[in-house]
Amino acid sequence: MLTTEFVQLALLIGSGSIFFLFVVLGIVLKITTTAFPKIVRFKDEQYYKDPSTGDNRPFPSLEDEPTLKLSVIVPAFDEEKRLPIMLDECMEYLEARARKEKDFTYEVIIVSDGSRDRTVDVAMKYVEKYGVEKLRVLALVQNRGKGGAVRMGMLSSRGQFLLFADADGATKFADYGKLERSMMELSGSEWKRDALAIGSRAHLEEEATAQRTFFRTILMHGFHMLVWTFAVKKIRDTQCGFKLVTRSAARKLFQVMHVERWAFDVELLFIAQSYNIPIEEVAVNWTEIEGSKLTPFWSWLQMGRDLMLIWFRYAIGAWQLRKEHSN
């Protein structure tokens, strides 16, 4: 039988070892990471191609004054099969709005995230059809991850309001109207005010759980628990790929965001909450589309690791927020 004193000593040594490891890890992370991300943009990523002239034209900057009402950012990695379905629905909606409302101007930026298939070629067919004022392709030289692709698209946009939407078309694009109404209430239609209106599938959770395997359900609940514990407590669905931000908020969020893979949504919302930016979840229609790049176990394991690192790096000051943006 182990004595009480021995057990207490073992717990003390174990706790001390864990504390020491966290201290060492904190020191290493603070030394080896930068407080603010260094955003690298290759020369070829600074231009978009105009197929009508064959010229390469420079992308604008997020720091410029907006010249359009809406920018739609579509991150796409090897999406030659699913992208046309999404773009057909997206462009049909946007064109109908533009014909009906004279002040509704828009652009769609398809960000090919180092795609290895014909994603860029497929996207360029739509550019040829609609013209570069309405649709542009940003071809990243190498794969950055979904978060990195969304950020590069945001930094190249012209809109007062900026939406990023997944290339799989899982969310019906007409639900943009719901986000728009929420955004108008949050921002008063003013792009200089900070606000986020984000699509949410939380209302579908019970139905989705019934269709998932027990293993995937356990992973989902485990991920939600990690999000609540380490990052974002007030948002039920952080991962829906349908989020609308004002240009002012985008300038603050995407300049300081570090995570470029699947967990980038969580860091984005963590930063927004830290800045006290108003956020509203909006229920949207969502359908699971075949061909997802997300593999349940390994992707969620990576996201769980990133979640804890997000919390830890901000807690020790390895990553920092710009004080002038805090309210």
N, C-alpha and C positions, 0 to 999 in steps of 0.2 A: 504493500500500500504506500502511495506517495504521501508524504507529510504535507500539511498545510503550508509550512514554511517553504518547502521545495517548490510547490505549485506557484506560490506568490513570487518566489525568486525567478522562476521560469517566465511568468507573465511579465514581470518587470524587465527582464532582459529582452524578451520578445518585443515589448512596447518600445523600449529604448532603441532597439535595432531598427524598427520601422520608422521611428522618429528621425534617427540618424540618416537613414536612407532618403527620407523626404527632404531633409536639410541638404544633403549632398546633391540630390536631384535638382532641388531648387537653385542651388548655386550654379550647377552646370547649365541649367536652362537659362538662367539670367545672364550667364557669360556668353553662351553660344547662340542666343536668339536676339533679334532686334525688337525694340519696343514698338516700332511702327514698321509695317511691311515695306520691303523694297519691291515695287512693281516693275518687273522687267517687260519691256515691249520690244520685240524684234522689229527690224526695219520693215519687213514685208507685212507686218501686222498693223502698220500705220496707214495702210492704203486699202481702198476697195476698187474693184475693177468695174468700169463702165463699158458694158458690151456694145453699146451703140457707137462708141468712138474707139474702143480698145485702150483707152487711157486708164492709168491708175491715179486715183484722186485721194487726197489725204482725208482721213476721218476727222470730224470735229472733236472737241473735247467737252467733257462733262462740265468743266469750269466755264465754258462759253455760255452766253445767254441763250435760252431755248428759242427755237424757231418753229416748232411744231407743238401740237397738243399732246400727242402720245407717241412714245417709242415702245416697241415690243421687242424684247430680247429673247431669242430662241436658242438655247445651247443645244448643240447636236453633235453626238459622237457616234459615227457609223450608223446614221439614220436614213440611208437612202430609201429604205422601204416604208418607214412610218412617216417620214417628213412630209411627203406629198399630201397625205390625208389630213394632217394637221394644218398645213398651209392653205389647202383648198378651203377648209372651214374658216380659218382665220381671215383670209383675204376676202372671202365672201361677206363676212360680217363687217370688216373695216370699210370695204368699198360701199356697202349699203349705207353705213353711217355717214360716210363722206359725201354721198350723193344727196342724202337727206338734210345734212347739217353743214352749212358752208364753213363754219369755224372749226369743224372737226378735221384736222390734218394729222397725218400719221406717218410712221415709218416702221418697217420690220427689219431687224438686224439678225440674220442667221449666223451664229458663231459656230463654225466647224472646229471642234476641239481636237485638232490633230487627227481627223478622220482618215481611216485607211481604205474606205470604200468610195463610192461615187457621191457622197453627200454634197460636196462642193458643186459637182456638175449638175446634180438635181436642183440644188438651190439656184444656180445661175440660170436655169431655164425659167424660173419664176422672175428673176431680175429682168431677163429679156422681155418677159410678158408685161410686167408692170412698170419697169423703169427704175433707175437708181434713186430717184427722189422718194420712192415708196418702199423699195426693198433693196437691201445691201447685204453682201456676204463678207464676213470677217473670218478669214481662214488662219487659224492659229498654227504656228510652225510646229509645235509639239503639244501633246496632250497635257493639259493643266488640271483637269478635273472639272466637274460641273460648276463648282463655285468660282473657279478661275475663269471659266468661259463666260459665266454671267457677269462677273466683274468687268472683263474686257469689253463686253458689249455695252454695259452701262457707261463705261468711261468714253465710249465712242458715240453716244447718243445725242439727239437734238430735242427731245421732248420735254414738255413741262412736267409730265407725269410718265413714269417708266414702269412697265410691266414685264416681268419675266415669266415665260410660259414654256412648259416642257414640250419637246418635239414629238412625243408620242401621242399627243392629243387626248390624253386621259381626261382632262378637264374640258368640258364644252366651252368653246370660246365665247359664246353668247353670254356666259356668266360674268364676262368682263363688266357688263352693265351693273351687276350687283356690287362689284368692287368699286366701280365708279361712283355709285350713289353713296356708298360708305365713305369714300375718299372726299367727296364734296362736303359731307357733314363734318369730317375731321379737319379738313383744310380750308373750308370755305371757298373752294375752287382756286386757291392761291398756291402756286408752286413754290413760293418762298417760305411757306410754313411747313414744318416737319410733320409727316404722317405716314403710316403704313396701313393698307387694307389688304389682308391676306386671306386667300382661299383656305377653307377648312373642310376636312372630310370627317370631322368628329361625329357629326350626326349620323354617319353611315357605319360607325364602328361596330355596333351590335350585329348588323347584317354581315359585315365583312368578317367579323370574328367567327360567325357560324359557318362561313365558307372556307376558312383557313384550317390548316392542320393544327393539331395541338402544339407541335413544336414551334411553328411560326407564331402562334398566339402567345406562347411563353416568351419568345424573343421580343415580340412587339411590346408586351407589358414591361419586360425588363428594360427595354430602350426608353419607354415613357418614364419609368421610375428614375433612370439615370438623368434624363433631361430635367425632370422636376427637381432632383436632388442637386445637380451640379450647375444648371444653367438657367432655365426659363421656367418659372412656376405658373404663370397666368395664361399661357397659350396651350390649348389642348392638342392642336395639330401643327407642329413646327415644320413638317416635311412636305406639305403640299406645294407642288411646283407651279404656283399661280399667285404671285405677290405683286402688289402695286405700291409704288413709293413716289413721293414728290421729288422733284429734282434737288431741292434743298436737302432732304433726308438722304438721298442717294450720294450726294457729295460727302456727307459726313460718314456714312456707313461703309461704303466700298473703298474708301481711302485707307481705312484702318483695319479692315478685315484680313485675317491671316489664313484661315482654313480654306482650302481650295477643293477639297473632296466633298463627300456626301454630307458631312456634318456642318457645312458652311451655313445652312439655314439657321441652325441653332446659334452659332456665333453671331450671325447677323441680328437675330432677335435679342440675344443677350446684350449686344452693343446698344441696340435701339432702346431697350429697357433701362440700361445704364444712363443713357442720355435723356431719359424721360420723354421719349418720342411717343405720341399717341399711337396705339395699335388696336385694330379691331379685326376679329375673325369673322369671316363671312361664309356661310354654308354654300358649297358649290356642288354641282353634279359631277360625279367622277366614275370612270369605268376603268378597270384594270385592263391594260393592253399587253398582248403578248410581245416578247422581245425585250423585256426589261434588262438593263445592264446591272441591276442590283441583285446580288446573290444573297439570300437571307442570312446565312450564318456568318460568312466572312465579312460582308459589307457592314452588317450590324455590329460585329465585333470591332471592326475598324472605327465605326462611328462611336461606339462606347468608349474606346480608348481616346478618341479625339475629344469627346465630351469632358472626360476627366482632365485631360491636358488643357482644354480651354479654361476650365475653372482654376486649375492649379497655376497656369502661367499668368493669368490676370491677378490671381491672389498674391503671387510673390512679386509682381511688377515686371516680369519678363516681357509681357505684353502690356501695353498701356493704351488708355483712351486720351484723346486730346481734350485738355481741360476747358478750352474755350468753347467746346461743343456741349458741355454738360449744362443742364438747367438747374 
